[in-house]
Amino acid sequence: MVSYPKDVFSRMFAGSHKTSQDLLYPKVEEANIDFEEVDEALRTNIFNVMLGRRSQRKFDETKPVEDSKMEMIFAAADTAPTAGGFQGFEIFNVKRDEIKVKLVEAANKQPYVNAPVVLVFCMNPERVRMNFPQDILKKFSLQDATLAAAYAQLAAHALGLSSIWIGMIDEIKVMNALETKYTPSSILCLGYPRKILQPKSKRSLIGLIHEI
């Protein structure tokens, strides 16, 4: 059986410049970890995850998301491809209720933004140390933040959580709420669903793919 991600992620992410204390994950292994649950998540078929994912706007407010699952979600975001490997993005894990209320206002008053877990993915083009014009670096950073959010969303679904991707945001209001200089690309809201939603049909691949 695969162990708790402590062993897996430490091999993946621990470098000579880091110590175990420097890493958000893995943390010290705790006695109440459900090893079978983690093992199952690590072996989840990614196609089942993608096919089964649905946007969820109603979360179970009484059931908090476990820290161990959040660490795996952050680890998934960390594995997303980025321009030059520079990871030109930042993630804000919003815990404070008063900030969530401000984000609801910044997201066109969509009430479900006030979810059990609210992650704001922001661009940080300063991290992309490549010799290109600033508009290109900003584009790279936007792509980096978007891919990181997508990886986090798929990981959340694999762990039994539901999510809603928020793209309609007032960037200035979000930045003010977070008190940051970084421009947001999206907000990802996570939590346990009140009920399981069935996947909807998508476009036919015949109409989606264009061979030229």
N, C-alpha and C positions, 0 to 999 in steps of 0.2 A: 504494500500500500504506500502511495506517495505521502510523504509527511506534510505537515503544516507548511505553508509557503516560506516559513523562516529559512528552511534549508534550500529550497528552490531559488528564491529570490536573492538570497545572500550570494549564491554563486553567480547570479546574473548581474547584480548591480553593485556589489561591494568591490571597490577598487583600492589601489594603494593610497589614494588621497582621502579615503573615507574610513571611518571606524563604525562599529555597530551602533554607537551612540549617535552618530551623525545622521543615520538613516531614519526616515519616517517609518519605513518598513524595511526589513522585518523587525518587529519588536520582540521582546523576550516572550518565549512561548508560554502561554497560560494554560492552566489545568482544565479550563472549561471549553476548550476548543473542540468542535465537533469534527473529528478527523474524517469520518465517512463523508460528511457533507463537503468538505474541502477537496477530498480525493475525487468525488464525483464531479465537482466543478472543474477540476484540472483535466478531466477526461471527457468533458462535454464536447459533443460533435458541433463544430462551429456552424454547420449548415442548419442544424436544428435550431440553434440559437437565432440565426438570422431570419429563418422562416417563421419562427414563433413570436418574434418581437412585435409588440403593438404599443402605440402611444397611450399612456395612462394618465388620466386627469383626476382620478379619485384614489387617494392613498389612505391606508390604514394608519391613522394618527396615533393609535395606541400601541403600535409595534415598532420600536426603534430599530434602525439598521445597525447590526453588530459592527464593532470596530474591525474585526478580522475581515469582514466582507469589504469594508471601505478600503482597507489596506490593499486588497486584491484589485479593487477597482482603480486605485491610484497606480498600482503596479502595471496594470493593463495600459493606462494612459501613457505611462513612461516608456512603453515598448513601441508606441506609434512611430511611424517613419516621419522624419523631419528633415528640412533642408540642411544638407551638410552635417547632419547629426547634431546641430546646435540647440535644438529644442527651444525655438523662439516663442514660447508660450508660458503662461503662469496660470495656476489654478487657485481660485479662492473657494475654500470650503466654509460656507456661511453658516454659522452656528447661532448667532444672535437674532432673536425674533424681530427686533426693531429694524434690523437691516433687511430681513426678509420682507417686511412690510413695505420698505422703500423700493425693493426690487419688484414687488407686485405693481406699484405705481409706475416704475420704469419700464415694465413689460406690458404696457397697454392695459393695465389693471386686470391682468389674467390672475384670478385668485389662486389657482393651483400652483403658482410659483412659490407660494408659501408652503413648501413640502417638507417632509421629514429631513431630507437631504437636499441641499441646494449648492450646486457647483457652478461657479462662473469661470469660464475659460476666456482668458485674455491674451492679446497679442503682445509680444515683447521683441520687436525687431532688433533691439540692441544686442540681443544674444546671438543673432545670426551674423557671425563675423566672416562675411564673404564680400568680395570686391564687386559689388553691384550698386546701382543707384538706389536711393532710399525707397522709391516706390516699389521696386522689385523686392527689396528686403521686407517691406510691409506685406507684400503679397505672399512671400514665403511664410512669414509669421502667421498670417491668417490661415494659410493651409495647415501649418503645424498645429495651431489651436483647434481647428476643425477636426483634424484626424485624431487628435488626443481625445476630444470629446466623444467621437464616434467609437473609439476603442473602449472608452469608459462605459459607454451606453451598452455595448454588446456584453462586456464583462458583467455589468449589473444584471442583465437579463439572464445570463448563464448562472448567476448566483440566486435566482429566484425573485429578483426585484423587478419592478416596473419603472418606467421613466417617461418623461415628456421633454422634448427638445424645444427650447424657446429661442426663436430667432428674431421675433419682433420686439426689439428693445430700443429704448432711447439711450444711446451710448453715454451721453454726458450724465444723465441721471444715474446710470449704473456706476459710472466712475465716481460720482459724488457719494453714492451710497457706500461704496467700498473704500472710499478715500484713497484712490490709486490713480497713478498717471497712465496705467495700461488700458488700452482700448479693448472692450469686451467683444468677443465674436459670437458667443452664445451662452445660454444658461441651461444647465442640465439638472432637472428635478428628478429625484429618486425616492423610492419608498416601497413598502410592501403594498400590493394592490388590494383594494376592497373585493374585487372579483377578477377572475381571469378573463381577458378579452381574447376572442378568437381572431386569427390573422385574416385580413381582408385581401381580396384578390388584387393583383397589381397589373400593370400593363403587360400585354402579350409581348414576348421577346421578339416576335416578328415585327412589331411596331416600334420596339425599343432599340433594336440593333440595326445599324445602317452599314452595310458592306460597300466599300468604295474601291 
